[in-house]
Amino acid sequence: MKKIKIAQIGMNTYSHSKEIFASLKKQRDIFEIVGYVLPESERERLPSKVDILKDYKELTLEEVLNNPEIEAVTIETDEIYLTKYALMAVKAGKHIHMEKPGGRELEDFEELIDIARNNGKVLHFGYMYRYNPFISELIQKVRNGELGDIISVEAQMNVSHPIAFRQWHETFKGGVMFFLGCHLIDLVLLIKGIPNDVIPLNRSTGKENVYTEDFGMAVLKYDNGISFAKVNAAEIDGFKRRQLVVSGTKGTVEIKPLEEGVSDIPYGMRTYKKESYMPQRSDNGVKVSSEVFARYDSMMKAFGKYVRGEEKNPYTLDYELDLYKIILKACARKD
């Protein structure tokens, strides 16, 4: 089948731009990389990241946008520029994969959604947990009714970021809730739907005299219970406590850790607890360890299928807009 001609716009400081480009390189049966653009002085600012681009052609932004043979682009600039370049690309008729969750301004994001809706181009976001095989299996259990009525979703994504990284959180309202908590809000909405209310509880740990919002928490209120998303960027060995717990009237599923190991070779573990009135029993459940999987490869493979029309993107533009609005609510601060 004909390969998708694609270009990458930008590299980012703390997100997954290098890994996304590496995945494109690996999946040569799907993608033909035409080149890349570094529109925000990335070559000077991020020399360790741009090294992965060395065997490919550097293009101008105009060369990418005006070339009809380039069907798709990956938008991988720093988060504050994401929607800016995504708007340029979608107006030029390109299919788009972009970092999550979008830029800082709702109006710009709404315009992006509207244009993609009108021209029918794929708009795909880098929420990597959507492609975690255990999470996919869990969501299928929820939709099949195997867990009964879902009472609550508890999602945590902890990490220990260095000082400079946590200082960078001031770039966004909500800090780490915007940067990482968006992944968790996505999971809660996929399982529970749109909440009645969102209560943001974002704070600064003050660790190492850093006073950005490096501790994020949001409570999502539903008719039959509450769910929460919690992120701590200053937790020692926090990566191991990334977890998702879904409680239903017929059972509970726990995925812990969500991932383990280096970021591009994550693992998963699932504990499925069948309904029981004797929770103290050690045999109350089934524990399964995952095979090794690459989080970015499955994500970009799915993007390729959407661009080719082999599959329909299950994450609709309406859903992406609703998700973005809920993320913004979770990033506010209430005392």
C-alpha positions as CSV (number, residue, x, y, z in Angstrom):
1,M,0.0,0.0,0.0
2,K,1.1,3.5,-0.7
3,K,3.1,5.1,2.1
4,I,1.9,8.3,3.8
5,K,4.2,11.2,3.1
6,I,4.7,13.0,6.4
7,A,6.8,15.8,7.9
8,Q,7.4,16.8,11.5
9,I,7.0,20.3,12.7
10,G,9.0,21.1,15.8
11,M,10.7,19.4,18.7
12,N,9.7,19.9,22.3
13,T,11.6,20.3,25.6
14,Y,9.8,17.7,27.8
15,S,7.3,15.8,25.8
16,H,7.6,13.0,23.2
17,S,8.9,14.6,20.0
18,K,12.0,12.5,19.7
19,E,10.1,9.3,20.4
20,I,7.4,10.2,17.9
21,F,10.0,10.8,15.1
22,A,11.8,7.5,16.1
23,S,8.5,5.7,15.7
24,L,7.9,7.2,12.3
25,K,11.4,6.0,11.3
26,K,10.7,2.5,12.5
27,Q,7.3,2.1,10.7
28,R,8.6,2.5,7.2
29,D,5.9,0.3,5.8
30,I,3.4,3.1,6.7
31,F,5.3,6.4,6.7
32,E,7.7,8.1,4.3
33,I,9.4,11.0,6.1
34,V,9.8,13.9,3.7
35,G,11.6,16.1,6.2
36,Y,11.2,18.3,9.3
37,V,10.8,21.9,10.4
38,L,12.4,23.6,13.4
39,P,10.3,26.8,13.7
40,E,11.1,27.8,17.3
41,S,14.9,27.8,17.5
42,E,14.9,24.1,18.5
43,R,18.3,23.5,16.9
44,E,19.9,25.9,19.3
45,R,17.7,25.1,22.3
46,L,17.5,21.3,22.1
47,P,20.7,20.0,20.5
48,S,20.3,16.6,22.2
49,K,16.8,16.1,20.7
50,V,17.4,17.3,17.1
51,D,20.2,14.9,16.6
52,I,17.7,12.2,15.6
53,L,16.8,14.3,12.6
54,K,20.2,14.4,11.1
55,D,19.6,11.9,8.2
56,Y,16.5,13.8,7.0
57,K,16.0,17.0,5.1
58,E,15.3,20.3,6.9
59,L,12.5,22.2,5.3
60,T,10.9,25.5,5.7
61,L,7.4,25.7,7.1
62,E,6.1,27.0,3.8
63,E,7.7,24.0,1.9
64,V,5.7,21.7,4.2
65,L,2.4,23.5,4.1
66,N,2.5,24.2,0.4
67,N,3.5,20.7,-0.7
68,P,0.3,18.8,-1.6
69,E,2.2,15.5,-1.6
70,I,2.8,15.8,2.1
71,E,-0.5,14.4,3.4
72,A,0.2,14.5,7.2
73,V,2.3,16.3,9.8
74,T,3.2,15.6,13.4
75,I,3.1,18.8,15.5
76,E,5.7,18.3,18.2
77,T,6.6,21.9,19.2
78,D,6.6,23.0,22.8
79,E,3.1,22.9,24.2
80,I,2.6,26.7,24.0
81,Y,3.0,26.6,20.2
82,L,1.0,23.4,19.4
83,T,-2.3,25.0,18.3
84,K,-0.5,27.8,16.4
85,Y,1.1,25.3,14.1
86,A,-1.8,22.8,14.1
87,L,-4.0,25.6,12.8
88,M,-1.6,26.4,10.0
89,A,-1.4,22.7,9.0
90,V,-5.1,22.0,9.1
91,K,-5.8,25.1,7.0
92,A,-3.3,23.7,4.5
93,G,-5.3,20.5,4.3
94,K,-3.0,18.2,6.3
95,H,-3.9,15.3,8.5
96,I,-2.5,16.0,12.0
97,H,-1.0,14.1,14.9
98,M,-0.2,16.5,17.7
99,E,1.0,16.5,21.2
100,K,-1.6,16.6,23.9
101,P,-3.7,18.4,25.1
102,G,-3.4,21.4,22.8
103,G,-2.4,25.1,23.3
104,R,-3.5,27.3,26.2
105,E,-6.4,29.1,24.5
106,L,-9.8,27.6,24.2
107,E,-10.8,29.8,21.3
108,D,-7.8,28.6,19.2
109,F,-8.6,25.0,20.0
110,E,-12.2,25.5,19.0
111,E,-11.1,26.9,15.7
112,L,-8.9,23.9,15.1
113,I,-11.7,21.5,15.8
114,D,-14.1,23.5,13.5
115,I,-11.7,23.5,10.6
116,A,-10.9,19.8,10.9
117,R,-14.6,19.1,11.1
118,N,-15.2,21.1,7.9
119,N,-12.4,19.7,5.8
120,G,-12.6,16.1,7.1
121,K,-8.9,15.8,8.0
122,V,-7.7,13.5,10.8
123,L,-6.9,15.3,14.1
124,H,-5.1,12.9,16.4
125,F,-3.7,13.6,19.8
126,G,-0.8,12.0,21.7
127,Y,-2.7,10.5,24.6
128,M,-0.6,7.3,24.8
129,Y,-2.6,5.5,27.4
130,R,-5.4,5.1,24.9
131,Y,-3.1,2.5,23.3
132,N,-2.0,0.7,26.4
133,P,-3.4,-2.9,25.8
134,F,-4.6,-3.4,29.4
135,I,-6.4,-0.1,29.4
136,S,-8.0,-0.9,26.0
137,E,-9.1,-4.3,27.5
138,L,-10.5,-2.6,30.6
139,I,-12.5,0.0,28.6
140,Q,-13.9,-2.9,26.6
141,K,-15.0,-4.6,29.9
142,V,-16.7,-1.4,31.0
143,R,-18.6,-1.1,27.7
144,N,-19.6,-4.7,27.8
145,G,-21.1,-4.3,31.2
146,E,-18.7,-6.8,32.8
147,L,-18.1,-4.5,35.8
148,G,-21.7,-3.4,36.1
149,D,-22.5,0.2,36.8
150,I,-19.2,2.2,37.2
151,I,-19.1,3.9,40.6
152,S,-15.7,5.5,40.4
153,V,-12.4,5.9,38.5
154,E,-9.2,6.7,40.4
155,A,-6.3,7.7,38.3
156,Q,-2.8,8.6,39.4
157,M,0.3,9.6,37.4
158,N,3.2,10.4,39.6
159,V,6.8,11.1,38.9
160,S,9.9,12.8,40.3
161,H,10.8,15.7,38.1
162,P,14.0,17.8,38.6
163,I,13.9,21.4,39.7
164,A,14.0,22.9,36.2
165,F,11.2,20.7,35.0
166,R,8.9,21.6,37.8
167,Q,9.8,25.3,37.4
168,W,8.7,24.9,33.8
169,H,5.2,24.0,35.0
170,E,4.4,27.7,35.4
171,T,4.1,27.8,31.6
172,F,0.5,26.6,32.0
173,K,-2.4,27.4,34.3
174,G,-2.7,24.3,36.4
175,G,1.0,23.3,36.0
176,V,1.4,19.5,36.0
177,M,-2.3,19.0,35.8
178,F,-2.2,20.5,32.3
179,F,1.0,18.7,31.3
180,L,0.4,15.2,32.7
181,G,-3.1,15.2,34.3
182,C,-4.7,15.5,30.9
183,H,-3.9,11.9,30.3
184,L,-5.8,10.9,33.4
185,I,-8.8,13.2,32.7
186,D,-9.0,11.4,29.3
187,L,-9.2,8.0,31.0
188,V,-11.9,9.2,33.4
189,L,-14.0,10.6,30.6
190,L,-13.6,7.5,28.5
191,I,-14.9,5.4,31.3
192,K,-17.4,7.7,33.1
193,G,-18.3,10.3,30.6
194,I,-18.8,14.1,31.1
195,P,-19.0,15.0,34.8
196,N,-21.6,17.2,36.5
197,D,-18.9,19.3,38.0
198,V,-15.1,19.5,38.3
199,I,-13.3,20.6,41.5
200,P,-9.7,21.5,40.9
201,L,-7.3,21.1,43.9
202,N,-3.9,22.0,42.4
203,R,-1.1,23.0,44.7
204,S,2.6,23.6,45.0
205,T,4.7,21.1,47.1
206,G,7.3,23.8,47.7
207,K,9.9,21.0,47.4
208,E,13.4,22.4,46.8
209,N,11.9,25.9,46.8
210,V,9.9,25.4,43.7
211,Y,6.5,27.0,44.0
212,T,4.8,26.1,40.7
213,E,1.7,23.9,40.7
214,D,3.6,20.6,40.7
215,F,0.9,18.8,42.6
216,G,-2.3,18.4,40.6
217,M,-5.6,17.0,41.6
218,A,-9.1,17.2,40.3
219,V,-12.3,15.7,41.6
220,L,-15.0,14.9,39.0
221,K,-18.5,14.7,40.4
222,Y,-21.1,12.2,39.0
223,D,-24.6,11.3,40.1
224,N,-23.5,8.0,41.6
225,G,-20.1,8.9,43.0
226,I,-16.9,10.8,42.4
227,S,-13.8,10.1,40.4
228,F,-10.4,11.8,40.6
229,A,-7.2,12.4,38.7
230,K,-4.1,13.0,40.7
231,V,-0.5,14.0,39.6
232,N,2.5,14.6,41.8
233,A,5.6,15.7,40.0
234,A,7.7,15.7,43.2
235,E,7.1,12.1,44.4
236,I,10.2,10.0,45.1
237,D,10.0,6.9,42.8
238,G,6.5,8.1,41.8
239,F,6.6,6.4,38.4
240,K,5.9,3.1,40.1
241,R,2.7,4.4,41.6
242,R,1.1,5.3,38.3
243,Q,-2.2,3.4,38.5
244,L,-5.8,3.2,37.4
245,V,-8.6,1.7,39.6
246,V,-12.1,1.3,38.2
247,S,-14.8,0.3,40.7
248,G,-18.1,-1.1,39.4
249,T,-21.1,-2.8,41.0
250,K,-19.9,-6.2,39.7
251,G,-16.1,-5.9,40.1
252,T,-13.0,-3.8,40.3
253,V,-10.1,-3.6,38.0
254,E,-6.7,-2.2,39.0
255,I,-3.9,-1.5,36.6
256,K,-0.7,-0.9,38.6
257,P,1.8,0.2,37.5
258,L,0.4,1.7,34.3
259,E,3.9,1.5,33.0
260,E,7.2,0.4,34.3
261,G,10.7,1.0,33.0
262,V,12.0,3.6,30.4
263,S,9.4,5.6,28.7
264,D,9.7,4.0,25.3
265,I,9.5,0.4,26.6
266,P,6.7,0.4,29.1
267,Y,5.1,-2.6,30.8
268,G,1.7,-3.0,32.4
269,M,0.2,-5.0,35.2
270,R,-3.4,-5.7,35.8
271,T,-5.2,-7.0,38.8
272,Y,-8.8,-8.1,38.3
273,K,-10.8,-8.5,41.5
274,K,-14.0,-10.5,41.1
275,E,-17.0,-9.6,43.2
276,S,-16.5,-10.9,46.7
277,Y,-17.8,-10.3,50.2
278,M,-14.5,-11.5,51.7
279,P,-11.9,-8.9,50.5
280,Q,-9.4,-10.2,53.0
281,R,-8.9,-13.5,51.0
282,S,-5.7,-13.6,49.1
283,D,-7.2,-15.5,46.2
284,N,-9.8,-12.8,45.5
285,G,-8.6,-11.9,42.0
286,V,-6.4,-12.6,39.0
287,K,-3.1,-10.9,38.4
288,V,-1.6,-10.7,35.0
289,S,1.7,-9.2,33.8
290,S,1.9,-7.8,30.3
291,E,4.1,-8.4,27.4
292,V,6.5,-5.7,26.4
293,F,4.9,-3.0,24.2
294,A,6.0,0.3,22.7
295,R,3.6,3.0,23.6
296,Y,4.4,5.3,20.6
297,D,4.4,2.6,17.9
298,S,0.8,1.5,18.5
299,M,-0.3,5.2,18.6
300,M,1.3,6.1,15.3
301,K,0.2,2.9,13.6
302,A,-3.4,3.8,14.5
303,F,-2.8,7.3,13.1
304,G,-1.6,5.8,9.9
305,K,-4.8,3.7,9.6
306,Y,-7.0,6.7,10.2
307,V,-5.2,8.7,7.5
308,R,-5.4,5.8,5.0
309,G,-9.1,5.4,5.8
310,E,-8.6,1.8,6.9
311,E,-10.2,2.6,10.3
312,K,-12.3,5.4,11.7
313,N,-10.8,7.4,14.5
314,P,-12.9,6.4,17.5
315,Y,-12.1,9.7,19.3
316,T,-14.4,12.1,17.7
317,L,-13.8,15.8,17.4
318,D,-16.7,16.4,19.8
319,Y,-15.1,14.2,22.3
320,E,-11.7,15.9,21.9
321,L,-13.3,19.3,22.4
322,D,-15.2,18.2,25.5
323,L,-12.0,16.6,26.9
324,Y,-10.1,19.9,26.4
325,K,-12.7,21.9,28.2
326,I,-12.7,19.6,31.2
327,I,-8.9,19.7,31.3
328,L,-9.1,23.5,31.5
329,K,-11.6,23.3,34.3
330,A,-9.3,20.8,36.1
331,C,-6.4,23.3,35.7
332,A,-8.2,26.1,37.6
333,R,-7.6,26.7,41.3
334,K,-10.2,26.7,44.0
335,D,-9.4,27.5,47.6
